[in-house]
C-alpha cells in the first residue's frame, strides 16, 4: 500500500525565513585579515545579512585594526557576512551568535586579487567598481532604509529605498529590500517586479532569485522557478535555502534523481539542521524508488535534526510502517 506523504512537501515553508525585524542584545565586531593572517591595511565594506541573504547592517573596517564595529544589537541566530572592497576577492561566510553571548567577534580572512597589493590602498574606504558607481547620496538613503526597517518603521524604510533607487535606478540591493517590504505588505505583484529588477541590475544577487522563485512556486510555476534556482545555485553553490527550494521544485517537476542529489548536497554544509524538511523530500523520492531502508534513514535524520516538529509522531509512524514491509 502506498504511504501518503504529499502533505510533507511544504513548498512555501522550505526556503529560509523571509526578512524580519531584528532586535536583541548581542554586539558584533568583525575582524578582517588577509589569507596569510597579516593585517589588511585599507578599509573594506562588511555587510551582515540574514540567512535568506537580505542585508540588515553594514559597516567599514578601520585602517588600523581591520575591524568593523556594528552599533546595532543583534539577536542570537544564524547570519551571513560578506566582505568586499578594492583589491580583494568578495568573501561570504556564515556564522552563528549563541544565546549565551553578549559580545560576538567574527574573524574573516580574504584573498588579494591577482593584480592587487597593499600598496594600492588609499586614505578612504575603497569598494568594488560596482559599488563605486552608486552615488554616495543613494548609499546613504539605503543605509537610512536599513535603520528604519530595523526600528520597525516600514513606511519610512520604503521611502528611503525608493529614494535610493530614484538616485540610482540600478541599485540592486535597494530593489531587493523594497521587494521584501512589498512581501510584508502582502503585495506579491510589486514584490516580483522589484526582485526581477534586482536580478536585472545584478545577476549575481542570489537572494533575489530565491525570493522570486518562492513567489513562482506559490503560483505553482515550478519549471520557471527551477530555472531561476539553477542559476542561483550556479552563482552560489553554498546557499542552502536555494538548494532546498531547488530540490523541491525538481521534485514537483518529477525530476527525482536531481531532487535527491540536491537534497543530499544540503547536508554537506554547516547549519543544515535548520533545513531538516529536505529529509522528507528525500524520503518521498526513495519510497517512489522502492528504497525503503534508505527512506527510513531519512525519516530518522529528520527526527534527529528537528525533534520538536509537530510532524515527528507521524514521521515516526511512517518509518515504523516501512520497517514492517
Secondary structure, DSSP 8 states (H G I E B T S, - for coil): -----GGG--TTTSS---------SEEEEEEEEETTS-B--S--EEEEE-TT--EEEEEE--TTT-EEEEEEEE-SEEEEEEEE-TTB--EEEEEEE-TT-SEEEEEEEE-B-TT--GGG--SS----HHHHTS-HHHHHHHHHHHHHHHTT-HHHHHHHHHHHHHH-TT-HHHHHHHHHHHHHTT-HHHHHHHHHHHHHH-TT-HHHHHHHHHHHHHTT-HHHHHHHHHHHHHH-TT-HHHHHHHHHHHHHTT-HHHHHHHHHHHTTSTTGGGGTTHHHHHHHHHHHTT-HHHHHHHHHHHHHH-TT-TTHHHHHHHHHHHHH-
